[in-house]
Amino acid sequence: MHTSESGGGETCQRPLVFFDLETTGLGPSCEIVQLAAVSGGHSVNLYISPRGRMQRGAAKVTGFRVRRQRLYLHRQLVPTNSPREVLVSFIAFLQMLGRPLVVGHNIRRFDGPLLARALDQLDLRAEFESSVSGCVDTLPLAREMLKDRCLQSFRQENLVRELLGVNYKAHDALQDVRALQALYSALQPSAEMLCRHRFTLHTTGTKPAAKSTSKAPCKPAAQRPLREPFRLGVTVSRAEDHDGELNEL
């Protein structure tokens, strides 16, 4: 998927990747347990077994549980990968699409800072930033575009219900990004509006951490095949029937 309007600058005419995280909680120190992204019919869905426990509220909402360092989703064991494997695969997915804009709901305040911290811990911030053209948060975007609709909530599932007439399985990152892609198609923001809402990880208040000179340099993500399965948890799929079929979610 690409932006459809012209006149907003080359940066905002990039392909779009819709992105979401599920985490062990809502605090700044919570851990990532699921990362999903979709662009058109391409998708990636990755899991990480966290070092700590799932907070009770997060577990109740998402269905994730951690037992004996294994991750379960609705009582089913989930194949997981290391944080490095997941982030390197995500970066390779972005590189495949040619420096896209990363689009997510409430990512400026939540997902973006968590992603930045994880990238910094693994010295992958530079690889990520060179692979994207910036980020766009659909929460303030929707508030601006729908300010005359008198909506009571701008949560993503509420927007999907109001604009598309669909209820879907929220708080699963893959379902969330598919729903967000459909929601974005309904909103149809102009390139000018996209540029106005564009930001980078730097502007979230998360500056790159100083790289340690004691570590060996990280292997560039581009040197790893995009479809290389680190284990069963890393998959990149293309499905012709994803677009516009939210009713099946």
C-alpha positions as CSV (number, residue, x, y, z in Angstrom):
1,M,0.0,0.0,0.0
2,H,1.2,3.5,-0.9
3,T,0.0,7.0,0.0
4,S,-2.5,8.1,-2.6
5,E,-2.2,11.8,-2.6
6,S,0.5,14.0,-4.1
7,G,2.0,17.3,-3.2
8,G,3.0,16.4,0.4
9,G,6.7,15.8,-0.3
10,E,8.6,12.7,-1.4
11,T,9.0,11.4,2.2
12,C,5.2,11.1,2.6
13,Q,4.8,9.2,-0.7
14,R,6.4,6.1,0.6
15,P,4.8,2.6,1.0
16,L,3.0,2.1,4.3
17,V,3.6,-0.5,7.0
18,F,1.0,-0.9,9.7
19,F,2.7,-1.9,13.0
20,D,1.7,-2.9,16.5
21,L,3.1,-4.4,19.7
22,E,1.7,-6.5,22.5
23,T,3.6,-6.2,25.8
24,T,3.8,-7.6,29.3
25,G,2.1,-4.4,30.6
26,L,1.6,-0.7,30.1
27,G,4.6,0.8,32.0
28,P,7.8,2.1,30.4
29,S,9.8,-1.0,31.5
30,C,7.4,-3.6,30.1
31,E,8.6,-6.1,27.6
32,I,7.5,-6.9,24.0
33,V,5.8,-10.3,23.6
34,Q,4.4,-9.9,20.0
35,L,5.4,-7.7,17.1
36,A,3.2,-7.7,13.9
37,A,3.3,-5.6,10.7
38,V,1.4,-5.6,7.5
39,S,1.7,-3.9,4.2
40,G,-0.9,-4.7,1.5
41,G,-0.9,-8.5,1.4
42,H,2.5,-8.9,3.1
43,S,2.6,-9.6,6.8
44,V,5.0,-10.6,9.6
45,N,4.0,-11.9,13.0
46,L,6.7,-12.5,15.6
47,Y,6.7,-13.6,19.3
48,I,9.2,-13.1,22.1
49,S,9.2,-15.0,25.5
50,P,9.7,-12.2,28.0
51,R,12.2,-12.5,30.9
52,G,9.6,-11.2,33.4
53,R,6.0,-12.0,34.1
54,M,2.9,-10.8,32.3
55,Q,1.1,-8.2,34.4
56,R,-2.4,-9.5,35.4
57,G,-4.3,-6.8,33.5
58,A,-2.3,-7.3,30.3
59,A,-2.7,-11.1,30.5
60,K,-6.4,-10.7,30.9
61,V,-6.7,-8.4,27.9
62,T,-4.3,-10.2,25.5
63,G,-4.6,-13.8,26.6
64,F,-0.8,-14.2,26.9
65,R,0.7,-16.1,29.8
66,V,4.3,-16.9,30.7
67,R,5.1,-20.3,32.3
68,R,8.6,-21.6,32.9
69,Q,10.0,-19.1,30.4
70,R,7.6,-20.2,27.7
71,L,4.9,-18.1,26.1
72,Y,1.3,-19.2,25.8
73,L,-1.6,-17.5,24.0
74,H,-5.0,-18.6,25.1
75,R,-3.4,-21.7,26.7
76,Q,-1.6,-22.7,23.5
77,L,2.2,-22.8,23.4
78,V,3.5,-20.1,21.0
79,P,6.8,-20.6,19.1
80,T,9.1,-17.7,20.0
81,N,12.4,-16.1,19.0
82,S,15.0,-14.0,20.6
83,P,14.5,-10.2,20.7
84,R,17.4,-9.8,18.2
85,E,15.9,-12.3,15.8
86,V,12.5,-10.6,15.9
87,L,13.9,-7.1,15.4
88,V,16.3,-8.1,12.6
89,S,13.4,-9.8,10.8
90,F,11.2,-6.7,11.2
91,I,14.0,-4.5,9.8
92,A,14.4,-6.9,6.9
93,F,10.7,-6.7,6.3
94,L,10.9,-2.9,6.2
95,Q,13.9,-3.0,3.8
96,M,12.0,-5.2,1.4
97,L,9.4,-2.4,1.1
98,G,11.9,0.4,0.4
99,R,12.0,2.8,3.4
100,P,8.3,2.9,4.1
101,L,6.4,5.0,6.6
102,V,5.6,3.0,9.8
103,V,1.9,3.6,10.8
104,G,0.4,2.6,14.1
105,H,-2.3,3.7,16.6
106,N,-0.9,5.4,19.7
107,I,2.6,4.6,18.7
108,R,4.1,8.0,19.5
109,R,3.5,7.6,23.2
110,F,3.6,3.8,23.7
111,D,4.9,1.5,20.9
112,G,7.5,3.9,19.5
113,P,9.4,4.4,22.8
114,L,9.3,0.7,23.6
115,L,10.6,-0.2,20.1
116,A,13.3,2.4,20.5
117,R,14.4,1.0,23.8
118,A,14.6,-2.5,22.4
119,L,16.5,-1.4,19.3
120,D,19.0,0.5,21.5
121,Q,19.6,-2.5,23.8
122,L,20.7,-4.5,20.7
123,D,22.5,-1.7,18.8
124,L,19.9,-1.8,16.0
125,R,18.6,1.7,16.1
126,A,20.7,2.9,13.2
127,E,19.6,-0.1,11.0
128,F,15.9,0.6,11.8
129,E,16.1,4.4,11.1
130,S,17.9,3.9,7.8
131,S,15.1,1.4,6.8
132,V,12.2,3.8,7.3
133,S,11.1,7.3,6.2
134,G,9.4,8.0,9.6
135,C,6.4,7.1,11.6
136,V,2.8,8.2,11.7
137,D,0.4,7.9,14.7
138,T,-3.2,7.4,13.6
139,L,-4.6,8.4,17.0
140,P,-3.9,12.2,16.6
141,L,-4.5,11.8,12.9
142,A,-8.0,10.4,13.5
143,R,-8.7,13.1,16.1
144,E,-8.0,15.8,13.6
145,M,-9.8,14.2,10.7
146,L,-12.9,13.2,12.8
147,K,-13.2,16.2,15.1
148,D,-16.7,16.9,13.8
149,R,-18.0,13.4,14.4
150,C,-18.4,13.8,18.2
151,L,-16.9,10.4,18.9
152,Q,-16.7,9.3,22.6
153,S,-13.6,7.2,22.1
154,F,-10.7,7.2,19.6
155,R,-9.5,3.8,20.5
156,Q,-8.8,1.8,17.4
157,E,-11.5,-0.8,17.9
158,N,-14.1,2.0,18.4
159,L,-13.0,3.7,15.2
160,V,-13.2,0.5,13.3
161,R,-16.7,-0.1,14.6
162,E,-17.8,3.5,13.9
163,L,-16.3,3.8,10.4
164,L,-16.4,0.2,9.1
165,G,-19.3,-1.3,11.1
166,V,-17.0,-4.2,12.1
167,N,-16.1,-5.7,15.5
168,Y,-12.8,-7.6,15.5
169,K,-10.4,-9.4,17.9
170,A,-8.5,-6.5,19.4
171,H,-5.3,-6.8,21.4
172,D,-3.8,-9.4,19.1
173,A,-1.1,-7.5,17.2
174,L,-1.7,-9.2,13.8
175,Q,-5.5,-8.6,14.0
176,D,-4.9,-5.0,15.1
177,V,-2.6,-4.2,12.2
178,R,-5.0,-5.7,9.6
179,A,-7.8,-3.8,11.1
180,L,-5.7,-0.6,11.1
181,Q,-4.9,-1.0,7.5
182,A,-8.6,-1.2,6.7
183,L,-9.3,1.8,8.9
184,Y,-6.6,3.8,7.2
185,S,-8.1,3.0,3.8
186,A,-11.4,4.4,5.1
187,L,-9.8,7.6,6.5
188,Q,-7.8,8.3,3.4
189,P,-5.6,11.1,4.8
190,S,-3.9,13.4,2.4
191,A,-0.2,13.4,1.9
192,E,-0.1,16.9,3.5
193,M,-1.8,15.6,6.6
194,L,0.6,12.6,6.7
195,C,3.6,14.9,6.6
196,R,2.1,17.0,9.3
197,H,1.8,14.0,11.6
198,R,5.0,12.4,10.7
199,F,7.6,11.9,13.4
200,T,10.8,9.9,14.2
201,L,11.9,7.9,17.2
202,H,14.1,10.9,18.1
203,T,11.0,13.0,18.7
204,T,9.5,10.5,21.1
205,G,12.1,11.6,23.6
206,T,14.1,8.4,23.2
207,K,17.6,9.3,22.1
208,P,19.9,6.6,20.7
209,A,21.9,5.0,23.5
210,A,25.7,5.2,23.2
211,K,27.0,2.1,21.5
212,S,29.4,0.0,23.6
213,T,32.9,-0.5,22.1
214,S,33.3,-3.8,23.8
215,K,30.7,-5.5,21.6
216,A,31.3,-6.9,18.2
217,P,29.5,-4.9,15.4
218,C,26.0,-6.1,14.6
219,K,25.5,-7.9,11.3
220,P,23.4,-5.7,9.1
221,A,19.8,-6.9,8.8
222,A,20.1,-6.7,5.0
223,Q,22.5,-9.6,5.0
224,R,19.9,-12.0,6.4
225,P,17.3,-13.4,4.0
226,L,13.9,-12.0,4.7
227,R,12.2,-15.4,4.7
228,E,14.9,-17.1,6.7
229,P,13.0,-18.9,9.5
230,F,15.1,-18.5,12.7
231,R,12.6,-20.9,14.2
232,L,8.9,-21.6,13.7
233,G,7.9,-18.2,15.1
234,V,9.3,-16.1,12.3
235,T,7.1,-16.0,9.3
236,V,6.6,-13.6,6.5
237,S,3.4,-14.3,4.6
238,R,1.6,-13.0,1.6
239,A,-2.1,-13.6,1.4
240,E,-4.2,-12.3,-1.5
241,D,-7.4,-12.3,0.5
242,H,-6.3,-10.1,3.5
243,D,-7.3,-6.8,2.0
244,G,-10.8,-5.5,2.7
245,E,-12.0,-8.7,4.4
246,L,-12.2,-7.5,8.0
247,N,-15.4,-9.4,8.6
248,E,-13.4,-12.6,8.9
249,L,-11.1,-11.3,11.6
